[in-house]
Amino acid sequence: ILSEKARQNVEKTGKFGLSCELLALEMAEKLREEGKEPTTWRMRRFEKIDGKNTRVRFQHVGLPGLKPFMNHSICIHDGLVYDPLMGKDPIPIKEYQSRAFEKGKGPNQRTRFK
């Protein structure tokens, strides 16, 4: 799903340089064209800081060198997660959190969009 240019950008700057939200929507559209009914999700991480629920950055491990970010978007269909940072093959939803994020430091909130 990722272009070589995007991978090089991560290696050089630590930033993805593409909108994971747009990529998730694009994947969902492709699945709809196949007659499937995917959903798209925005993920965030919150932690209690000084007694307040505060949104914090989290680290995705799918692309080495990527800096932590505040949001990440994915497409889900039939128990599989389509994540542009994890390559072209979908990941079973039960395995996704442990494969895509540092243990105990991944997103802890998921909101459906579009």
FIKOLZA-1660 file (N, C-alpha, C; in steps of 0.1 Angstrom, whole numbers, plus 5000, padded with zeros to 4 digits):
% residues 114
   i   px   py   pz ch aa at
   1 5008 4988 5000  A  I  N
   1 5000 5000 5000  A  I CA
   1 5009 5012 5000  A  I  C
   2 5020 5012 5007  A  L  N
   2 5029 5024 5008  A  L CA
   2 5038 5024 4996  A  L  C
   3 5040 5036 4991  A  S  N
   3 5049 5038 4980  A  S CA
   3 5064 5039 4986  A  S  C
   4 5073 5036 4977  A  E  N
   4 5087 5037 4981  A  E CA
   4 5091 5051 4986  A  E  C
   5 5085 5061 4979  A  K  N
   5 5087 5075 4983  A  K CA
   5 5083 5077 4997  A  K  C
   6 5072 5072 5001  A  A  N
   6 5067 5073 5015  A  A CA
   6 5077 5067 5025  A  A  C
   7 5081 5055 5022  A  R  N
   7 5091 5048 5030  A  R CA
   7 5104 5056 5032  A  R  C
   8 5109 5062 5021  A  Q  N
   8 5121 5070 5021  A  Q CA
   8 5118 5083 5030  A  Q  C
   9 5107 5088 5029  A  N  N
   9 5103 5100 5037  A  N CA
   9 5104 5097 5052  A  N  C
  10 5099 5085 5056  A  V  N
  10 5100 5081 5070  A  V CA
  10 5114 5080 5074  A  V  C
  11 5122 5073 5066  A  E  N
  11 5136 5071 5069  A  E CA
  11 5144 5084 5070  A  E  C
  12 5140 5094 5062  A  K  N
  12 5147 5107 5062  A  K CA
  12 5142 5116 5073  A  K  C
  13 5129 5117 5075  A  T  N
  13 5123 5127 5084  A  T CA
  13 5117 5122 5097  A  T  C
  14 5114 5109 5097  A  G  N
  14 5106 5103 5108  A  G CA
  14 5091 5105 5107  A  G  C
  15 5087 5111 5096  A  K  N
  15 5073 5114 5094  A  K CA
  15 5067 5106 5082  A  K  C
  16 5055 5103 5083  A  F  N
  16 5048 5094 5073  A  F CA
  16 5046 5102 5060  A  F  C
  17 5042 5114 5061  A  G  N
  17 5040 5123 5049  A  G CA
  17 5028 5120 5041  A  G  C
  18 5020 5111 5045  A  L  N
  18 5007 5108 5039  A  L CA
  18 4996 5107 5049  A  L  C
  19 4984 5109 5045  A  S  N
  19 4973 5109 5055  A  S CA
  19 4968 5094 5056  A  S  C
  20 4970 5089 5068  A  C  N
  20 4965 5075 5070  A  C CA
  20 4950 5075 5070  A  C  C
  21 4944 5086 5073  A  E  N
  21 4929 5087 5072  A  E CA
  21 4925 5085 5058  A  E  C
  22 4931 5092 5049  A  L  N
  22 4928 5091 5034  A  L CA
  22 4931 5077 5029  A  L  C
  23 4942 5071 5034  A  L  N
  23 4945 5057 5029  A  L CA
  23 4935 5047 5035  A  L  C
  24 4930 5049 5047  A  A  N
  24 4920 5040 5053  A  A CA
  24 4907 5042 5045  A  A  C
  25 4903 5054 5041  A  L  N
  25 4891 5056 5033  A  L CA
  25 4892 5050 5019  A  L  C
  26 4904 5051 5013  A  E  N
  26 4907 5046 5000  A  E CA
  26 4906 5030 5001  A  E  C
  27 4911 5024 5011  A  M  N
  27 4910 5010 5012  A  M CA
  27 4895 5005 5014  A  M  C
  28 4888 5013 5022  A  A  N
  28 4874 5010 5024  A  A CA
  28 4866 5011 5011  A  A  C
  29 4869 5021 5003  A  E  N
  29 4863 5022 4990  A  E CA
  29 4866 5010 4981  A  E  C
  30 4878 5006 4981  A  K  N
  30 4882 4994 4973  A  K CA
  30 4874 4982 4977  A  K  C
  31 4873 4980 4990  A  L  N
  31 4865 4968 4996  A  L CA
  31 4850 4970 4992  A  L  C
  32 4845 4982 4993  A  R  N
  32 4831 4984 4989  A  R CA
  32 4828 4980 4975  A  R  C
  33 4838 4984 4966  A  E  N
  33 4837 4980 4952  A  E CA
  33 4836 4965 4950  A  E  C
  34 4842 4958 4959  A  E  N
  34 4841 4943 4959  A  E CA
  34 4829 4937 4966  A  E  C
  35 4820 4946 4970  A  G  N
  35 4807 4942 4976  A  G CA
  35 4808 4940 4991  A  G  C
  36 4819 4944 4997  A  K  N
  36 4821 4943 5011  A  K CA
  36 4816 4955 5019  A  K  C
  37 4815 4954 5032  A  E  N
  37 4810 4965 5041  A  E CA
  37 4821 4968 5052  A  E  C
  38 4832 4974 5048  A  P  N
  38 4842 4978 5058  A  P CA
  38 4838 4990 5067  A  P  C
  39 4845 4992 5077  A  T  N
  39 4844 5003 5086  A  T CA
  39 4857 5010 5087  A  T  C
  40 4858 5023 5089  A  T  N
  40 4870 5030 5091  A  T CA
  40 4870 5036 5106  A  T  C
  41 4882 5035 5112  A  W  N
  41 4883 5039 5126  A  W CA
  41 4895 5048 5128  A  W  C
  42 4894 5058 5137  A  R  N
  42 4904 5067 5141  A  R CA
  42 4908 5063 5155  A  R  C
  43 4921 5061 5157  A  M  N
  43 4926 5056 5170  A  M CA
  43 4934 5067 5177  A  M  C
  44 4932 5068 5190  A  R  N
  44 4940 5078 5199  A  R CA
  44 4944 5071 5212  A  R  C
  45 4953 5077 5219  A  R  N
  45 4957 5072 5232  A  R CA
  45 4955 5083 5242  A  R  C
  46 4948 5080 5254  A  F  N
  46 4946 5089 5265  A  F CA
  46 4953 5083 5277  A  F  C
  47 4958 5092 5285  A  E  N
  47 4964 5088 5298  A  E CA
  47 4960 5098 5309  A  E  C
  48 4959 5094 5321  A  K  N
  48 4956 5103 5332  A  K CA
  48 4969 5111 5335  A  K  C
  49 4968 5124 5334  A  I  N
  49 4980 5132 5337  A  I CA
  49 4974 5144 5346  A  I  C
  50 4979 5145 5358  A  D  N
  50 4974 5154 5368  A  D CA
  50 4959 5153 5370  A  D  C
  51 4954 5141 5370  A  G  N
  51 4940 5139 5372  A  G CA
  51 4931 5141 5360  A  G  C
  52 4937 5145 5349  A  K  N
  52 4929 5148 5337  A  K CA
  52 4932 5137 5326  A  K  C
  53 4921 5133 5319  A  N  N
  53 4923 5124 5308  A  N CA
  53 4929 5132 5296  A  N  C
  54 4941 5129 5293  A  T  N
  54 4949 5137 5283  A  T CA
  54 4953 5129 5271  A  T  C
  55 4951 5134 5259  A  R  N
  55 4955 5127 5247  A  R CA
  55 4970 5128 5246  A  R  C
  56 4977 5117 5243  A  V  N
  56 4991 5116 5242  A  V CA
  56 4995 5109 5229  A  V  C
  57 5008 5111 5226  A  R  N
  57 5013 5105 5214  A  R CA
  57 5016 5090 5217  A  R  C
  58 5015 5082 5206  A  F  N
  58 5018 5068 5207  A  F CA
  58 5026 5063 5196  A  F  C
  59 5034 5052 5198  A  Q  N
  59 5044 5048 5188  A  Q CA
  59 5039 5036 5180  A  Q  C
  60 5038 5038 5167  A  H  N
  60 5035 5027 5158  A  H CA
  60 5048 5020 5154  A  H  C
  61 5049 5007 5154  A  V  N
  61 5061 5000 5151  A  V CA
  61 5062 4994 5137  A  V  C
  62 5052 4997 5129  A  G  N
  62 5051 4991 5115  A  G CA
  62 5062 4996 5106  A  G  C
  63 5066 5008 5108  A  L  N
  63 5076 5014 5099  A  L CA
  63 5088 5019 5108  A  L  C
  64 5099 5013 5107  A  P  N
  64 5111 5018 5116  A  P CA
  64 5114 5032 5113  A  P  C
  65 5117 5040 5124  A  G  N
  65 5120 5054 5122  A  G CA
  65 5109 5063 5123  A  G  C
  66 5096 5058 5124  A  L  N
  66 5085 5067 5124  A  L CA
  66 5083 5073 5138  A  L  C
  67 5081 5086 5138  A  K  N
  67 5080 5094 5151  A  K CA
  67 5066 5091 5156  A  K  C
  68 5064 5092 5170  A  P  N
  68 5051 5090 5176  A  P CA
  68 5041 5100 5170  A  P  C
  69 5028 5096 5170  A  F  N
  69 5018 5105 5166  A  F CA
  69 5005 5105 5174  A  F  C
  70 4996 5114 5172  A  M  N
  70 4984 5116 5180  A  M CA
  70 4972 5108 5176  A  M  C
  71 4971 5105 5163  A  N  N
  71 4960 5098 5157  A  N CA
  71 4965 5088 5147  A  N  C
  72 4958 5077 5145  A  H  N
  72 4960 5068 5134  A  H CA
  72 4947 5063 5129  A  H  C
  73 4946 5061 5116  A  S  N
  73 4933 5056 5111  A  S CA
  73 4936 5043 5103  A  S  C
  74 4926 5034 5104  A  I  N
  74 4926 5021 5098  A  I CA
  74 4913 5017 5092  A  I  C
  75 4913 5007 5084  A  C  N
  75 4901 5001 5079  A  C CA
  75 4899 4987 5084  A  C  C
  76 4887 4983 5088  A  I  N
  76 4884 4970 5093  A  I CA
  76 4873 4963 5085  A  I  C
  77 4875 4951 5082  A  H  N
  77 4865 4943 5075  A  H CA
  77 4866 4928 5079  A  H  C
  78 4855 4922 5083  A  D  N
  78 4855 4908 5085  A  D CA
  78 4866 4903 5095  A  D  C
  79 4868 4911 5106  A  G  N
  79 4878 4907 5116  A  G CA
  79 4892 4909 5112  A  G  C
  80 4895 4916 5101  A  L  N
  80 4908 4919 5096  A  L CA
  80 4910 4934 5096  A  L  C
  81 4922 4938 5100  A  V  N
  81 4926 4953 5100  A  V CA
  81 4935 4955 5088  A  V  C
  82 4932 4966 5080  A  Y  N
  82 4940 4970 5069  A  Y CA
  82 4947 4983 5074  A  Y  C
  83 4960 4982 5076  A  D  N
  83 4967 4994 5081  A  D CA
  83 4979 4996 5071  A  D  C
  84 4979 5008 5065  A  P  N
  84 4989 5011 5055  A  P CA
  84 5003 5010 5060  A  P  C
  85 5005 5012 5073  A  L  N
  85 5019 5011 5079  A  L CA
  85 5023 4997 5081  A  L  C
  86 5014 4987 5080  A  M  N
  86 5018 4974 5083  A  M CA
  86 5020 4965 5071  A  M  C
  87 5019 4971 5059  A  G  N
  87 5021 4964 5047  A  G CA
  87 5008 4961 5040  A  G  C
  88 5009 4953 5029  A  K  N
  88 4997 4950 5021  A  K CA
  88 4988 4940 5027  A  K  C
  89 4992 4931 5035  A  D  N
  89 4984 4920 5040  A  D CA
  89 4976 4925 5053  A  D  C
  90 4963 4922 5053  A  P  N
  90 4956 4926 5065  A  P CA
  90 4960 4917 5077  A  P  C
  91 4957 4922 5089  A  I  N
  91 4961 4915 5102  A  I CA
  91 4949 4912 5109  A  I  C
  92 4947 4900 5115  A  P  N
  92 4936 4896 5123  A  P CA
  92 4935 4906 5135  A  P  C
  93 4923 4911 5137  A  I  N
  93 4920 4922 5147  A  I CA
  93 4926 4918 5161  A  I  C
  94 4925 4905 5164  A  K  N
  94 4930 4900 5177  A  K CA
  94 4945 4902 5179  A  K  C
  95 4952 4902 5168  A  E  N
  95 4967 4903 5168  A  E CA
  95 4972 4918 5165  A  E  C
  96 4963 4926 5161  A  Y  N
  96 4967 4939 5156  A  Y CA
  96 4974 4948 5166  A  Y  C
  97 4968 4950 5178  A  Q  N
  97 4974 4958 5188  A  Q CA
  97 4988 4954 5192  A  Q  C
  98 4990 4941 5193  A  S  N
  98 5003 4936 5198  A  S CA
  98 5014 4937 5186  A  S  C
  99 5009 4936 5174  A  R  N
  99 5019 4937 5163  A  R CA
  99 5022 4951 5158  A  R  C
 100 5013 4960 5160  A  A  N
 100 5014 4974 5154  A  A CA
 100 5020 4984 5164  A  A  C
 101 5019 4981 5177  A  F  N
 101 5022 4992 5187  A  F CA
 101 5031 4986 5198  A  F  C
 102 5039 4995 5205  A  E  N
 102 5047 4991 5216  A  E CA
 102 5037 4985 5227  A  E  C
 103 5041 4975 5233  A  K  N
 103 5033 4968 5244  A  K CA
 103 5028 4979 5254  A  K  C
 104 5015 4979 5256  A  G  N
 104 5010 4988 5266  A  G CA
 104 5010 5003 5263  A  G  C
 105 5015 5006 5251  A  K  N
 105 5016 5020 5247  A  K CA
 105 5009 5024 5234  A  K  C
 106 5000 5015 5230  A  G  N
 106 4993 5018 5218  A  G CA
 106 4980 5026 5221  A  G  C
 107 4972 5028 5210  A  P  N
 107 4959 5035 5212  A  P CA
 107 4950 5028 5222  A  P  C
 108 4942 5035 5229  A  N  N
 108 4932 5029 5239  A  N CA
 108 4918 5035 5236  A  N  C
 109 4917 5042 5225  A  Q  N
 109 4903 5047 5221  A  Q CA
 109 4902 5046 5206  A  Q  C
 110 4890 5041 5202  A  R  N
 110 4888 5039 5188  A  R CA
 110 4874 5045 5185  A  R  C
 111 4874 5054 5174  A  T  N
 111 4862 5061 5170  A  T CA
 111 4859 5058 5156  A  T  C
 112 4847 5053 5153  A  R  N
 112 4843 5051 5139  A  R CA
 112 4841 5064 5132  A  R  C
 113 4845 5065 5119  A  F  N
 113 4842 5076 5111  A  F CA
 113 4838 5072 5097  A  F  C
 114 4832 5080 5090  A  K  N
 114 4827 5079 5076  A  K CA
 114 4820 5066 5074  A  K  C
% end
